[in-house]
Amino acid sequence: MDRKYILSVEALPDHVLQVDFVSGSRLLLDMKPYLDKMRFRPLSDPEVWKSVVTNGIFIRFGDVELSHDEILTMAEQKHESNGRY
Protein backbone atom coordinates (compact mmCIF):
# COMPACT_ATOMS: atom_id res chain seq x y z
CA MET A 1 0.00 0.00 0.00
CA ASP A 2 1.40 3.36 -1.02
CA ARG A 3 0.51 6.04 1.47
CA LYS A 4 0.86 9.58 0.15
CA TYR A 5 1.78 12.37 2.55
CA ILE A 6 2.83 15.20 0.25
CA LEU A 7 0.30 16.80 -2.07
CA SER A 8 2.63 19.23 -3.83
CA VAL A 9 5.99 20.92 -3.54
CA GLU A 10 7.30 24.20 -4.92
CA ALA A 11 10.77 25.73 -4.92
CA LEU A 12 10.26 29.37 -3.93
CA PRO A 13 12.79 32.19 -4.29
CA ASP A 14 15.63 32.49 -1.79
CA HIS A 15 15.77 28.70 -1.29
CA VAL A 16 12.50 28.37 0.57
CA LEU A 17 10.75 25.07 -0.05
CA GLN A 18 6.94 25.06 0.10
CA VAL A 19 5.49 21.66 0.94
CA ASP A 20 1.73 21.12 0.93
CA PHE A 21 0.63 17.98 2.74
CA VAL A 22 -2.48 15.92 2.04
CA SER A 23 -3.64 16.85 5.55
CA GLY A 24 -4.07 20.45 4.38
CA SER A 25 -0.98 21.71 6.24
CA ARG A 26 1.65 23.82 4.51
CA LEU A 27 5.31 23.97 5.48
CA LEU A 28 7.73 26.67 4.38
CA LEU A 29 11.23 25.31 4.96
CA ASP A 30 14.27 27.57 4.61
CA MET A 31 16.88 25.40 2.92
CA LYS A 32 19.68 28.01 2.95
CA PRO A 33 21.29 26.65 6.16
CA TYR A 34 21.69 23.25 4.46
CA LEU A 35 23.29 24.42 1.20
CA ASP A 36 26.83 24.20 2.60
CA LYS A 37 26.40 20.49 3.33
CA MET A 38 27.78 18.15 0.67
CA ARG A 39 24.45 16.41 0.18
CA PHE A 40 22.53 19.64 -0.51
CA ARG A 41 25.15 21.60 -2.49
CA PRO A 42 23.49 20.77 -5.82
CA LEU A 43 20.46 22.81 -4.67
CA SER A 44 22.57 25.96 -5.05
CA ASP A 45 22.23 25.53 -8.81
CA PRO A 46 19.05 27.40 -9.86
CA GLU A 47 18.16 24.74 -12.43
CA VAL A 48 18.41 21.94 -9.86
CA TRP A 49 16.46 24.01 -7.31
CA LYS A 50 13.61 24.59 -9.78
CA SER A 51 13.51 20.89 -10.75
CA VAL A 52 11.78 19.82 -7.50
CA VAL A 53 9.11 17.12 -7.80
CA THR A 54 7.28 14.78 -5.44
CA ASN A 55 5.73 11.34 -5.69
CA GLY A 56 3.75 11.93 -2.50
CA ILE A 57 6.34 10.33 -0.24
CA PHE A 58 9.67 11.75 -1.38
CA ILE A 59 10.78 15.13 -2.66
CA ARG A 60 13.45 15.04 -5.36
CA PHE A 61 15.78 17.62 -6.85
CA GLY A 62 17.62 15.59 -9.47
CA ASP A 63 19.78 13.20 -7.42
CA VAL A 64 18.93 14.82 -4.06
CA GLU A 65 16.05 13.09 -2.29
CA LEU A 66 14.25 13.85 0.98
CA SER A 67 11.51 11.83 2.63
CA HIS A 68 8.48 13.46 4.20
CA ASP A 69 9.78 12.33 7.61
CA GLU A 70 13.13 13.98 6.98
CA ILE A 71 11.47 17.25 5.96
CA LEU A 72 9.38 17.27 9.13
CA THR A 73 12.49 16.54 11.22
CA MET A 74 14.36 19.41 9.55
CA ALA A 75 11.45 21.76 10.26
CA GLU A 76 11.20 20.60 13.86
CA GLN A 77 14.94 21.09 14.46
CA LYS A 78 14.79 24.57 12.98
CA HIS A 79 11.75 25.37 15.12
CA GLU A 80 13.44 24.15 18.31
CA SER A 81 16.67 26.01 17.56
CA ASN A 82 14.65 29.23 17.48
CA GLY A 83 13.55 28.59 21.07
CA ARG A 84 9.91 28.07 20.15
CA TYR A 85 7.98 24.91 20.97
matplotlib code that plots the C-alpha trace (Angstrom):
import matplotlib.pyplot as plt

x = [0.0, 1.4, 0.5, 0.9, 1.8, 2.8, 0.3, 2.6, 6.0, 7.3, 10.8, 10.3, 12.8, 15.6, 15.8, 12.5, 10.7, 6.9, 5.5, 1.7, 0.6, -2.5, -3.6, -4.1, -1.0, 1.6, 5.3, 7.7, 11.2, 14.3, 16.9, 19.7, 21.3, 21.7, 23.3, 26.8, 26.4, 27.8, 24.4, 22.5, 25.2, 23.5, 20.5, 22.6, 22.2, 19.0, 18.2, 18.4, 16.5, 13.6, 13.5, 11.8, 9.1, 7.3, 5.7, 3.7, 6.3, 9.7, 10.8, 13.5, 15.8, 17.6, 19.8, 18.9, 16.0, 14.3, 11.5, 8.5, 9.8, 13.1, 11.5, 9.4, 12.5, 14.4, 11.5, 11.2, 14.9, 14.8, 11.8, 13.4, 16.7, 14.6, 13.6, 9.9, 8.0]
y = [0.0, 3.4, 6.0, 9.6, 12.4, 15.2, 16.8, 19.2, 20.9, 24.2, 25.7, 29.4, 32.2, 32.5, 28.7, 28.4, 25.1, 25.1, 21.7, 21.1, 18.0, 15.9, 16.9, 20.4, 21.7, 23.8, 24.0, 26.7, 25.3, 27.6, 25.4, 28.0, 26.6, 23.3, 24.4, 24.2, 20.5, 18.1, 16.4, 19.6, 21.6, 20.8, 22.8, 26.0, 25.5, 27.4, 24.7, 21.9, 24.0, 24.6, 20.9, 19.8, 17.1, 14.8, 11.3, 11.9, 10.3, 11.7, 15.1, 15.0, 17.6, 15.6, 13.2, 14.8, 13.1, 13.8, 11.8, 13.5, 12.3, 14.0, 17.2, 17.3, 16.5, 19.4, 21.8, 20.6, 21.1, 24.6, 25.4, 24.1, 26.0, 29.2, 28.6, 28.1, 24.9]
z = [0.0, -1.0, 1.5, 0.2, 2.5, 0.2, -2.1, -3.8, -3.5, -4.9, -4.9, -3.9, -4.3, -1.8, -1.3, 0.6, 0.0, 0.1, 0.9, 0.9, 2.7, 2.0, 5.6, 4.4, 6.2, 4.5, 5.5, 4.4, 5.0, 4.6, 2.9, 2.9, 6.2, 4.5, 1.2, 2.6, 3.3, 0.7, 0.2, -0.5, -2.5, -5.8, -4.7, -5.0, -8.8, -9.9, -12.4, -9.9, -7.3, -9.8, -10.7, -7.5, -7.8, -5.4, -5.7, -2.5, -0.2, -1.4, -2.7, -5.4, -6.9, -9.5, -7.4, -4.1, -2.3, 1.0, 2.6, 4.2, 7.6, 7.0, 6.0, 9.1, 11.2, 9.6, 10.3, 13.9, 14.5, 13.0, 15.1, 18.3, 17.6, 17.5, 21.1, 20.1, 21.0]

ax = plt.figure().add_subplot(projection="3d")
ax.plot(x, y, z, "-o")
ax.set_aspect("equal")
plt.show()
